[in-house]
Amino acid sequence: MAEEPSPDGIRIPYHKPVMLKECIRELDLKPTGTYVDVTFGGGGHSEIIVQMIGKGRLIAFDQDPDAYKNASSWQNPNFQFVRANFRYLERYLDSLQATPVDGILADLGISSWQIDEPSKGFSIRFDGPLDMRMNNSAGISAEEVVNEYSAEELERIFRHYGEVTNPRRLAQHLVAERARRPITTTFQLKEAVWPLAPRKAEFKFLAQVFQAIRIEVNDELAALKEMLEQAARVLAPGGRLVVMTYHSLEDRLVKNYLTTGNFEGKVEKDIYGNQLNAPLRPVWKKAIVPTEEELAENSRARSAKLRVAERVAAKTGQAFPG
């Protein structure tokens, strides 16, 4: 992997992830700690972490076959790769006798190398098969969603996952278009929905449509909820959870859970009216956002928000929510 020099001696990947230095800083790495990168992707974060933890341990998760191929070339005794969705975090960490851990990093969404691969079907810029599966050997594809879901089901995902204007009209229009011919490629999907795109906001609309379908295909929000709840259980007291989101649906879930211990953002109280402590405590009140310099270099960073929390120690006899 091509690299750029760093003054502190740490090798920085040439195609570095969004807010890479902030992510690494907020993990508060310890040389003998155990850390988890639940979104290995191209390995940008993991590459830095294994350099910095010395005799520590890094376990990386990813369900994408290409991520597995990338990780297979790594020769480091302190690194282990788990080819699985991060919703199975606790199960695999227990089997590896890796709990409790000192830090967990999650860089949500899809990585640049996934977007730039036409065969995955994530991007509106490239024509390719309508797939959108993070693991293309399991689950339903975007083609199945687009061509087989009812108008009511399509309306649901466009409304809740894409937050598009007039999702019912869009769903009905898509059903009519697929009746003319099956929609099997990304460009065919773009062509089918283009007439409904708001003027001067066409590409934002397309991004919302693609996002909605991708979230449905990969069950992303449910998986995120499961991972967050498990992260709170596997972290050691004082251990950090560092999560980067790229759209409001993810960020809302993360913010609510880190601040209240539930996904509705409601402060929970016991029968006496005392506030129940959430298992995690935010390190910063507000999300960390990219610098102006990074925004100028990487347009993908513009929607990124980084939230950080620490695991708090449960009081004797106290059971945390979830």
LUMSE-162191 format. One record per residue (C-alpha): residue in one letter; y, z, x. Coordinates in steps of 0.05 Angstrom, whole numbers. Layout:
N
<r res="A" north="Y" up="Z" east="X"/>
...
//
This chain:
322
<r res="M" north="0" up="0" east="0"/>
<r res="A" north="68" up="-18" east="27"/>
<r res="E" north="112" up="41" east="42"/>
<r res="E" north="184" up="59" east="57"/>
<r res="P" north="203" up="112" east="109"/>
<r res="S" north="223" up="181" east="88"/>
<r res="P" north="264" up="229" east="132"/>
<r res="D" north="217" up="287" east="119"/>
<r res="G" north="156" up="249" east="143"/>
<r res="I" north="126" up="238" east="75"/>
<r res="R" north="104" up="167" east="61"/>
<r res="I" north="137" up="140" east="-2"/>
<r res="P" north="101" up="83" east="-39"/>
<r res="Y" north="142" up="19" east="-40"/>
<r res="H" north="132" up="13" east="-115"/>
<r res="K" north="148" up="84" east="-129"/>
<r res="P" north="144" up="116" east="-199"/>
<r res="V" north="205" up="137" east="-238"/>
<r res="M" north="237" up="202" east="-214"/>
<r res="L" north="183" up="209" east="-161"/>
<r res="K" north="220" up="260" east="-118"/>
<r res="E" north="240" up="302" east="-179"/>
<r res="C" north="167" up="304" east="-203"/>
<r res="I" north="142" up="327" east="-135"/>
<r res="R" north="198" up="378" east="-128"/>
<r res="E" north="185" up="409" east="-196"/>
<r res="L" north="111" up="417" east="-183"/>
<r res="D" north="130" up="469" east="-130"/>
<r res="L" north="70" up="450" east="-88"/>
<r res="K" north="33" up="501" east="-47"/>
<r res="P" north="-8" up="481" east="14"/>
<r res="T" north="-72" up="512" east="-12"/>
<r res="G" north="-61" up="501" east="-87"/>
<r res="T" north="-101" up="462" east="-138"/>
<r res="Y" north="-63" up="407" east="-174"/>
<r res="V" north="-78" up="356" east="-228"/>
<r res="D" north="-48" up="287" east="-237"/>
<r res="V" north="-70" up="269" east="-308"/>
<r res="T" north="-40" up="199" east="-304"/>
<r res="F" north="-62" up="171" east="-237"/>
<r res="G" north="-43" up="98" east="-252"/>
<r res="G" north="-25" up="64" east="-186"/>
<r res="G" north="-31" up="130" east="-149"/>
<r res="G" north="43" up="137" east="-131"/>
<r res="H" north="47" up="211" east="-148"/>
<r res="S" north="-22" up="228" east="-122"/>
<r res="E" north="-8" up="195" east="-55"/>
<r res="I" north="50" up="243" east="-43"/>
<r res="I" north="15" up="304" east="-70"/>
<r res="V" north="-46" up="298" east="-24"/>
<r res="Q" north="0" up="291" east="36"/>
<r res="M" north="36" up="355" east="18"/>
<r res="I" north="-19" up="403" east="-3"/>
<r res="G" north="-55" up="406" east="64"/>
<r res="K" north="-119" up="444" east="49"/>
<r res="G" north="-106" up="444" east="-25"/>
<r res="R" north="-141" up="404" east="-78"/>
<r res="L" north="-119" up="347" east="-123"/>
<r res="I" north="-157" up="322" east="-183"/>
<r res="A" north="-133" up="258" east="-216"/>
<r res="F" north="-149" up="231" east="-286"/>
<r res="D" north="-144" up="160" east="-312"/>
<r res="Q" north="-186" up="120" east="-361"/>
<r res="D" north="-162" up="52" east="-337"/>
<r res="P" north="-217" up="15" east="-297"/>
<r res="D" north="-165" up="-13" east="-250"/>
<r res="A" north="-141" up="57" east="-234"/>
<r res="Y" north="-213" up="76" east="-218"/>
<r res="K" north="-218" up="16" east="-171"/>
<r res="N" north="-154" up="37" east="-136"/>
<r res="A" north="-177" up="109" east="-128"/>
<r res="S" north="-245" up="88" east="-103"/>
<r res="S" north="-214" up="65" east="-38"/>
<r res="W" north="-184" up="133" east="-23"/>
<r res="Q" north="-218" up="171" east="32"/>
<r res="N" north="-194" up="243" east="27"/>
<r res="P" north="-239" up="304" east="20"/>
<r res="N" north="-185" up="341" east="-19"/>
<r res="F" north="-180" up="286" east="-73"/>
<r res="Q" north="-225" up="277" east="-133"/>
<r res="F" north="-219" up="224" east="-187"/>
<r res="V" north="-241" up="233" east="-259"/>
<r res="R" north="-248" up="169" east="-299"/>
<r res="A" north="-230" up="198" east="-367"/>
<r res="N" north="-174" up="206" east="-417"/>
<r res="F" north="-131" up="267" east="-403"/>
<r res="R" north="-150" up="294" east="-472"/>
<r res="Y" north="-214" up="318" east="-437"/>
<r res="L" north="-175" up="356" east="-384"/>
<r res="E" north="-205" up="425" east="-395"/>
<r res="R" north="-277" up="400" east="-401"/>
<r res="Y" north="-276" up="365" east="-334"/>
<r res="L" north="-237" up="418" east="-297"/>
<r res="D" north="-288" up="470" east="-320"/>
<r res="S" north="-345" up="426" east="-297"/>
<r res="L" north="-312" up="418" east="-229"/>
<r res="Q" north="-300" up="493" east="-225"/>
<r res="A" north="-226" up="478" east="-213"/>
<r res="T" north="-193" up="527" east="-260"/>
<r res="P" north="-143" up="558" east="-259"/>
<r res="V" north="-97" up="505" east="-230"/>
<r res="D" north="-28" up="513" east="-199"/>
<r res="G" north="5" up="451" east="-227"/>
<r res="I" north="-5" up="392" east="-274"/>
<r res="L" north="34" up="327" east="-273"/>
<r res="A" north="36" up="278" east="-331"/>
<r res="D" north="75" up="213" east="-326"/>
<r res="L" north="65" up="186" east="-397"/>
<r res="G" north="68" up="116" east="-424"/>
<r res="I" north="45" up="55" east="-386"/>
<r res="S" north="57" up="42" east="-312"/>
<r res="S" north="92" up="-18" east="-282"/>
<r res="W" north="27" up="-47" east="-255"/>
<r res="Q" north="-4" up="-44" east="-324"/>
<r res="I" north="57" up="-78" east="-356"/>
<r res="D" north="56" up="-133" east="-303"/>
<r res="E" north="-17" up="-150" east="-315"/>
<r res="P" north="-19" up="-203" east="-371"/>
<r res="S" north="-93" up="-191" east="-387"/>
<r res="K" north="-78" up="-121" east="-412"/>
<r res="G" north="-31" up="-147" east="-466"/>
<r res="F" north="22" up="-92" east="-460"/>
<r res="S" north="83" up="-134" east="-443"/>
<r res="I" north="127" up="-178" east="-486"/>
<r res="R" north="144" up="-218" east="-423"/>
<r res="F" north="75" up="-247" east="-409"/>
<r res="D" north="27" up="-284" east="-454"/>
<r res="G" north="-43" up="-254" east="-454"/>
<r res="P" north="-98" up="-228" east="-499"/>
<r res="L" north="-76" up="-179" east="-552"/>
<r res="D" north="-113" up="-119" east="-524"/>
<r res="M" north="-68" up="-60" east="-505"/>
<r res="R" north="-126" up="-13" east="-491"/>
<r res="M" north="-118" up="34" east="-432"/>
<r res="N" north="-193" up="31" east="-426"/>
<r res="N" north="-212" up="-40" east="-446"/>
<r res="S" north="-286" up="-22" east="-452"/>
<r res="A" north="-277" up="27" east="-510"/>
<r res="G" north="-241" up="34" east="-576"/>
<r res="I" north="-206" up="-17" east="-619"/>
<r res="S" north="-160" up="-71" east="-591"/>
<r res="A" north="-91" up="-90" east="-614"/>
<r res="E" north="-121" up="-155" east="-640"/>
<r res="E" north="-164" up="-115" east="-688"/>
<r res="V" north="-105" up="-73" east="-710"/>
<r res="V" north="-61" up="-133" east="-723"/>
<r res="N" north="-113" up="-175" east="-759"/>
<r res="E" north="-155" up="-123" east="-795"/>
<r res="Y" north="-110" up="-65" east="-815"/>
<r res="S" north="-85" up="-64" east="-887"/>
<r res="A" north="-11" up="-73" east="-902"/>
<r res="E" north="-8" up="2" east="-917"/>
<r res="E" north="-39" up="20" east="-849"/>
<r res="L" north="7" up="-27" east="-812"/>
<r res="E" north="67" up="3" east="-848"/>
<r res="R" north="45" up="72" east="-827"/>
<r res="I" north="42" up="55" east="-753"/>
<r res="F" north="107" up="15" east="-753"/>
<r res="R" north="143" up="72" east="-789"/>
<r res="H" north="117" up="131" east="-749"/>
<r res="Y" north="102" up="101" east="-680"/>
<r res="G" north="153" up="45" east="-676"/>
<r res="E" north="209" up="74" east="-719"/>
<r res="V" north="227" up="3" east="-739"/>
<r res="T" north="275" up="-14" east="-794"/>
<r res="N" north="240" up="-33" east="-859"/>
<r res="P" north="167" up="-23" east="-836"/>
<r res="R" north="139" up="-43" east="-904"/>
<r res="R" north="171" up="-112" east="-901"/>
<r res="L" north="146" up="-121" east="-830"/>
<r res="A" north="75" up="-101" east="-849"/>
<r res="Q" north="73" up="-148" east="-908"/>
<r res="H" north="102" up="-204" east="-867"/>
<r res="L" north="49" up="-195" east="-813"/>
<r res="V" north="-7" up="-196" east="-864"/>
<r res="A" north="20" up="-262" east="-891"/>
<r res="E" north="25" up="-291" east="-821"/>
<r res="R" north="-46" up="-273" east="-801"/>
<r res="A" north="-71" up="-306" east="-865"/>
<r res="R" north="-45" up="-372" east="-837"/>
<r res="R" north="-82" up="-362" east="-771"/>
<r res="P" north="-110" up="-303" east="-732"/>
<r res="I" north="-62" up="-271" east="-683"/>
<r res="T" north="-98" up="-264" east="-617"/>
<r res="T" north="-45" up="-265" east="-562"/>
<r res="T" north="18" up="-228" east="-545"/>
<r res="F" north="61" up="-290" east="-554"/>
<r res="Q" north="30" up="-305" east="-622"/>
<r res="L" north="49" up="-234" east="-643"/>
<r res="K" north="120" up="-244" east="-618"/>
<r res="E" north="125" up="-310" east="-656"/>
<r res="A" north="97" up="-279" east="-719"/>
<r res="V" north="147" up="-221" east="-723"/>
<r res="W" north="208" up="-255" east="-692"/>
<r res="P" north="238" up="-277" east="-759"/>
<r res="L" north="246" up="-204" east="-778"/>
<r res="A" north="280" up="-182" east="-714"/>
<r res="P" north="352" up="-157" east="-724"/>
<r res="R" north="404" up="-203" east="-694"/>
<r res="K" north="425" up="-183" east="-623"/>
<r res="A" north="370" up="-131" east="-622"/>
<r res="E" north="310" up="-177" east="-619"/>
<r res="F" north="279" up="-150" east="-555"/>
<r res="K" north="288" up="-77" east="-576"/>
<r res="F" north="252" up="-95" east="-641"/>
<r res="L" north="195" up="-129" east="-604"/>
<r res="A" north="188" up="-68" east="-558"/>
<r res="Q" north="184" up="-23" east="-619"/>
<r res="V" north="130" up="-66" east="-651"/>
<r res="F" north="89" up="-68" east="-587"/>
<r res="Q" north="98" up="7" east="-577"/>
<r res="A" north="74" up="23" east="-647"/>
<r res="I" north="11" up="-18" east="-639"/>
<r res="R" north="-3" up="9" east="-569"/>
<r res="I" north="3" up="82" east="-592"/>
<r res="E" north="-45" up="68" east="-649"/>
<r res="V" north="-95" up="32" east="-605"/>
<r res="N" north="-98" up="89" east="-554"/>
<r res="D" north="-87" up="147" east="-602"/>
<r res="E" north="-33" up="169" east="-554"/>
<r res="L" north="3" up="224" east="-592"/>
<r res="A" north="-61" up="260" east="-612"/>
<r res="A" north="-86" up="256" east="-541"/>
<r res="L" north="-19" up="284" east="-516"/>
<r res="K" north="-23" up="343" east="-562"/>
<r res="E" north="-94" up="359" east="-539"/>
<r res="M" north="-74" up="354" east="-466"/>
<r res="L" north="-13" up="400" east="-474"/>
<r res="E" north="-54" up="454" east="-509"/>
<r res="Q" north="-108" up="450" east="-455"/>
<r res="A" north="-57" up="450" east="-399"/>
<r res="A" north="-31" up="517" east="-424"/>
<r res="R" north="-102" up="545" east="-419"/>
<r res="V" north="-121" up="519" east="-351"/>
<r res="L" north="-57" up="535" east="-314"/>
<r res="A" north="-53" up="598" east="-272"/>
<r res="P" north="4" up="646" east="-289"/>
<r res="G" north="65" up="616" east="-256"/>
<r res="G" north="32" up="548" east="-252"/>
<r res="R" north="76" up="490" east="-272"/>
<r res="L" north="69" up="434" east="-323"/>
<r res="V" north="112" up="373" east="-307"/>
<r res="V" north="115" up="320" east="-361"/>
<r res="M" north="155" up="255" east="-361"/>
<r res="T" north="164" up="217" east="-427"/>
<r res="Y" north="194" up="150" east="-443"/>
<r res="H" north="207" up="152" east="-518"/>
<r res="S" north="230" up="202" east="-569"/>
<r res="L" north="162" up="211" east="-603"/>
<r res="E" north="131" up="237" east="-539"/>
<r res="D" north="191" up="277" east="-517"/>
<r res="R" north="197" up="313" east="-584"/>
<r res="L" north="124" up="336" east="-580"/>
<r res="V" north="132" up="359" east="-508"/>
<r res="K" north="198" up="394" east="-519"/>
<r res="N" north="173" up="431" east="-581"/>
<r res="Y" north="108" up="454" east="-548"/>
<r res="L" north="142" up="477" east="-484"/>
<r res="T" north="194" up="518" east="-521"/>
<r res="T" north="155" up="545" east="-581"/>
<r res="G" north="81" up="536" east="-568"/>
<r res="N" north="73" up="489" east="-627"/>
<r res="F" north="89" up="416" east="-642"/>
<r res="E" north="135" up="429" east="-701"/>
<r res="G" north="185" up="468" east="-659"/>
<r res="K" north="181" up="529" east="-704"/>
<r res="V" north="189" up="599" east="-675"/>
<r res="E" north="126" up="637" east="-694"/>
<r res="K" north="128" up="711" east="-712"/>
<r res="D" north="76" up="765" east="-723"/>
<r res="I" north="69" up="804" east="-788"/>
<r res="Y" north="124" up="852" east="-764"/>
<r res="G" north="174" up="796" east="-753"/>
<r res="N" north="169" up="798" east="-677"/>
<r res="Q" north="172" up="731" east="-642"/>
<r res="L" north="106" up="710" east="-612"/>
<r res="N" north="110" up="688" east="-540"/>
<r res="A" north="91" up="616" east="-526"/>
<r res="P" north="42" up="605" east="-469"/>
<r res="L" north="93" up="564" east="-430"/>
<r res="R" north="165" up="578" east="-412"/>
<r res="P" north="214" up="520" east="-397"/>
<r res="V" north="241" up="522" east="-326"/>
<r res="W" north="303" up="483" east="-347"/>
<r res="K" north="337" up="485" east="-415"/>
<r res="K" north="350" up="410" east="-414"/>
<r res="A" north="308" up="352" east="-393"/>
<r res="I" north="319" up="323" east="-323"/>
<r res="V" north="342" up="251" east="-326"/>
<r res="P" north="346" up="196" east="-273"/>
<r res="T" north="406" up="191" east="-227"/>
<r res="E" north="455" up="134" east="-233"/>
<r res="E" north="428" up="106" east="-168"/>
<r res="E" north="357" up="103" east="-195"/>
<r res="L" north="380" up="72" east="-260"/>
<r res="A" north="414" up="17" east="-221"/>
<r res="E" north="350" up="4" east="-182"/>
<r res="N" north="299" up="10" east="-239"/>
<r res="S" north="316" up="-7" east="-312"/>
<r res="R" north="251" up="24" east="-335"/>
<r res="A" north="279" up="92" east="-317"/>
<r res="R" north="334" up="90" east="-370"/>
<r res="S" north="293" up="124" east="-424"/>
<r res="A" north="256" up="173" east="-379"/>
<r res="K" north="261" up="248" east="-390"/>
<r res="L" north="227" up="300" east="-346"/>
<r res="R" north="210" up="369" east="-374"/>
<r res="V" north="183" up="427" east="-335"/>
<r res="A" north="150" up="492" east="-357"/>
<r res="E" north="114" up="551" east="-325"/>
<r res="R" north="52" up="586" east="-351"/>
<r res="V" north="69" up="657" east="-371"/>
<r res="A" north="20" up="714" east="-365"/>
<r res="A" north="-8" up="737" east="-432"/>
<r res="K" north="3" up="810" east="-449"/>
<r res="T" north="-59" up="853" east="-455"/>
<r res="G" north="-94" up="836" east="-520"/>
<r res="Q" north="-48" up="778" east="-535"/>
<r res="A" north="-76" up="710" east="-555"/>
<r res="F" north="-30" up="651" east="-546"/>
<r res="P" north="-24" up="600" east="-602"/>
<r res="G" north="-71" up="540" east="-596"/>
//
